[in-house]
Every structure is written in C-alpha cells, then in structure tokens.
Amino acid sequence: MRIVFFLFTIVLFSLTGCGVSSDLDGSAKMTNEVIAKEQNIISIKATYIGLMDPHSIEVIIDHKPIAIQINEEQFPLFEQLKTNEQIYIEYYYNEETTQNILTKVEISND
C-alpha cells in the first residue's frame, strides 16, 4: 500500500512538468517529444501489468515493476490490453521530473 501511495504522490507532483503546447492552427504537440530527442531512449521488451491512472502504466522489466508516463493518444491502447501481455516499448528517463516517459509501444506477437 505504501508503494501505491508513494507512486501516486510522485505522479501527482510530477504532472506539473508535463505540458501541451498549441500552434496557431490548433494542433497540440507534446513537449515531451522534444525532450525525448535529447534523452537516451531505452528499447526493451516488457510485461504489461496495467494502468495506474490515466497518465501512467505499470510494466515489469527484469523482474522489477516500473511506472511509465503515457499521453492521451496512448491511453486507449492500454485500456484494451490485458495484464501480463508482452509489449515492446521505448522510453526515456526525464531527470527533471524523475519520470519514465513512453515514446513508443508495440504489442508483441510472441
């Protein structure tokens, strides 16, 4: 229970670091995409556990649970996934917000 509370607290305080900027034409761009280009992208196979909230998922990597932040466009995909499905993900660690940020996901057919 303490872990869930701790993760919830981290997510709550770190959401202020996630922003959306709008162009004049009304299209939104995630500022995280720009940051991702400056970070080291990690590509790895993971076991999907589930949604923690509308902005984060939990996966198992190397027998360890890891919280990863997702965006609005990624959320519907994870709503449909079942626990213990194998996925390939790309993410990076944002040192400013101390969060793992998802940049890409593929469903494994293994």
C-alpha positions as CSV (number, residue, x, y, z in Angstrom):
1,M,0.0,0.0,0.0
2,R,2.9,2.4,0.7
3,I,4.3,1.8,-2.7
4,V,1.0,2.7,-4.4
5,F,0.7,5.9,-2.2
6,F,4.4,6.7,-3.0
7,L,3.9,6.3,-6.7
8,F,0.6,8.2,-6.6
9,T,2.4,11.1,-4.8
10,I,5.2,11.1,-7.4
11,V,2.8,11.1,-10.3
12,L,0.7,13.9,-8.7
13,F,3.6,16.2,-8.0
14,S,5.3,15.5,-11.3
15,L,2.3,16.2,-13.6
16,T,3.1,19.8,-13.5
17,G,6.2,19.0,-15.6
18,C,4.0,17.6,-18.5
19,G,2.6,20.2,-20.8
20,V,0.9,20.6,-24.1
21,S,1.7,23.5,-26.4
22,S,-0.6,24.6,-29.2
23,D,0.3,26.0,-32.6
24,L,-1.8,28.7,-34.2
25,D,-3.6,26.1,-36.3
26,G,-4.9,24.5,-33.1
27,S,-2.8,21.3,-33.3
28,A,-1.3,20.2,-30.0
29,K,2.2,18.9,-29.7
30,M,3.6,17.1,-26.6
31,T,6.6,19.0,-25.3
32,N,7.9,15.6,-24.2
33,E,8.7,14.7,-27.8
34,V,11.3,17.5,-27.9
35,I,12.8,16.4,-24.6
36,A,12.9,12.7,-25.8
37,K,15.3,13.7,-28.6
38,E,17.8,14.9,-26.0
39,Q,17.5,11.8,-23.8
40,N,18.8,8.3,-24.1
41,I,15.9,6.1,-25.4
42,I,15.6,2.7,-23.9
43,S,14.1,0.0,-26.1
44,I,13.1,-3.2,-24.3
45,K,10.5,-6.0,-24.0
46,A,8.3,-5.6,-21.0
47,T,5.3,-7.3,-19.4
48,Y,2.3,-5.0,-19.2
49,I,0.6,-5.0,-15.7
50,G,-2.0,-2.3,-16.1
51,L,-3.0,1.3,-15.9
52,M,-2.1,3.1,-12.7
53,D,-4.1,6.2,-13.6
54,P,-5.0,7.9,-16.9
55,H,-1.4,9.1,-17.2
56,S,0.8,6.1,-16.3
57,I,1.1,2.4,-16.7
58,E,3.0,-0.3,-14.8
59,V,5.2,-2.8,-16.5
60,I,7.7,-5.4,-15.4
61,I,11.2,-5.1,-16.7
62,D,13.9,-7.5,-15.4
63,H,11.5,-8.8,-12.7
64,K,11.0,-5.2,-11.4
65,P,7.8,-3.1,-11.6
66,I,8.3,0.3,-13.3
67,A,5.9,3.2,-13.7
68,I,5.9,4.8,-17.1
69,Q,4.1,8.0,-18.1
70,I,1.8,7.9,-21.1
71,N,0.0,10.6,-23.1
72,E,-3.7,11.0,-24.2
73,E,-3.1,9.3,-27.5
74,Q,-1.5,6.2,-25.9
75,F,-4.2,5.8,-23.2
76,P,-6.9,3.9,-25.4
77,L,-4.4,1.3,-26.4
78,F,-3.5,0.4,-22.8
79,E,-7.2,0.3,-21.8
80,Q,-7.6,-2.6,-24.2
81,L,-4.5,-4.6,-23.1
82,K,-4.7,-7.5,-20.7
83,T,-2.5,-8.0,-17.7
84,N,0.7,-10.0,-18.5
85,E,0.7,-9.2,-22.2
86,Q,4.2,-8.8,-23.7
87,I,4.9,-5.5,-25.3
88,Y,7.9,-3.7,-26.8
89,I,8.4,-0.2,-25.5
90,E,10.7,2.7,-26.0
91,Y,11.0,5.2,-23.2
92,Y,13.4,7.6,-21.6
93,Y,14.1,8.8,-18.1
94,N,13.4,12.5,-17.6
95,E,15.8,13.7,-15.0
96,E,13.9,17.0,-14.4
97,T,10.7,15.3,-13.5
98,T,12.2,11.9,-12.4
99,Q,9.8,10.1,-14.6
100,N,10.0,7.4,-17.2
101,I,8.2,8.7,-20.4
102,L,6.9,6.4,-23.0
103,T,7.7,7.3,-26.6
104,K,6.7,4.1,-28.5
105,V,4.8,0.8,-27.9
106,E,4.3,-2.3,-29.9
107,I,2.2,-5.3,-29.0
108,S,4.3,-8.5,-29.0
109,N,3.1,-11.4,-31.1
110,D,5.4,-13.9,-29.3
